[in-house]
């Protein structure tokens, strides 16, 4: 997975969160990371439900494996 793919996945994940949950995540990022992620979110026009589900499923699997 390239850095661009990871950034796009992060943008999709952030877009799937509620506003308060997303703001909690942003609190843990550096200003540069917030800027990059914000730009990625702005560039992400339309996402299929299938793509969003893939990203959420991958995130859930990785999070479960690390806990």
C-alpha contacts under 8 A as a table, 3 or more apart, distances in Angstrom:
res1	aa1	res2	aa2	distance
1	X	5	X	6.02
1	X	6	X	6.73
2	X	5	X	5.15
2	X	6	X	6.34
3	X	6	X	5.04
3	X	7	X	6.11
4	X	7	X	5.05
4	X	8	X	6.11
5	X	8	X	5.03
5	X	9	X	6.05
6	X	9	X	4.98
6	X	10	X	6.09
7	X	10	X	4.99
7	X	11	X	6.16
7	X	37	X	6.70
7	X	40	X	6.68
8	X	11	X	5.00
8	X	12	X	6.19
8	X	40	X	6.11
8	X	41	X	7.57
8	X	44	X	7.48
9	X	12	X	5.05
9	X	13	X	6.10
9	X	55	X	6.05
10	X	13	X	5.03
10	X	14	X	6.08
10	X	37	X	7.31
11	X	14	X	5.11
11	X	15	X	6.12
11	X	37	X	6.09
11	X	38	X	7.64
11	X	40	X	5.87
11	X	41	X	4.94
11	X	44	X	7.54
12	X	15	X	5.05
12	X	16	X	6.26
12	X	41	X	7.21
12	X	44	X	7.73
12	X	47	X	7.88
12	X	52	X	6.43
12	X	55	X	7.22
13	X	16	X	5.11
13	X	17	X	6.58
13	X	52	X	7.40
13	X	55	X	6.68
13	X	56	X	6.51
14	X	17	X	5.26
14	X	22	X	5.77
15	X	18	X	7.62
15	X	22	X	7.82
15	X	41	X	7.35
16	X	52	X	7.62
17	X	21	X	5.95
17	X	22	X	5.74
18	X	21	X	5.32
18	X	22	X	6.10
19	X	22	X	5.19
19	X	23	X	6.17
20	X	23	X	5.12
20	X	24	X	6.33
21	X	24	X	5.14
21	X	25	X	6.53
22	X	25	X	5.14
22	X	26	X	6.29
23	X	26	X	5.00
23	X	27	X	6.35
24	X	27	X	5.30
24	X	28	X	7.25
25	X	28	X	5.61
25	X	29	X	7.13
26	X	29	X	5.27
26	X	34	X	6.48
29	X	32	X	7.95
29	X	33	X	5.73
29	X	34	X	6.04
30	X	33	X	5.11
30	X	34	X	6.19
31	X	34	X	5.04
31	X	35	X	6.15
32	X	35	X	5.05
32	X	36	X	6.23
33	X	36	X	5.12
33	X	37	X	6.00
34	X	37	X	5.16
34	X	38	X	5.87
35	X	38	X	5.07
35	X	39	X	6.15
36	X	39	X	5.16
36	X	40	X	6.21
37	X	40	X	4.98
37	X	41	X	6.14
38	X	41	X	5.08
38	X	42	X	6.20
39	X	42	X	5.04
39	X	43	X	6.20
40	X	43	X	5.08
40	X	44	X	6.20
41	X	44	X	5.18
42	X	45	X	7.13
44	X	47	X	7.28
47	X	51	X	6.37
47	X	52	X	6.68
48	X	51	X	5.21
48	X	52	X	6.38
49	X	52	X	5.09
49	X	53	X	6.09
50	X	53	X	5.11
50	X	54	X	6.21
51	X	54	X	5.07
51	X	55	X	6.38
52	X	55	X	5.24
52	X	56	X	6.23
53	X	56	X	5.08
53	X	57	X	5.91
54	X	57	X	5.15
54	X	58	X	6.11
55	X	58	X	5.17
55	X	59	X	6.12
56	X	59	X	5.07
56	X	60	X	6.05
57	X	60	X	5.08
57	X	61	X	6.16
58	X	61	X	5.13
58	X	62	X	6.20
59	X	62	X	5.22
59	X	63	X	6.00
60	X	63	X	5.13
60	X	64	X	6.00
61	X	64	X	5.19
61	X	65	X	6.16
62	X	65	X	5.13
62	X	66	X	6.31
63	X	66	X	5.23
63	X	67	X	6.35
64	X	67	X	5.37
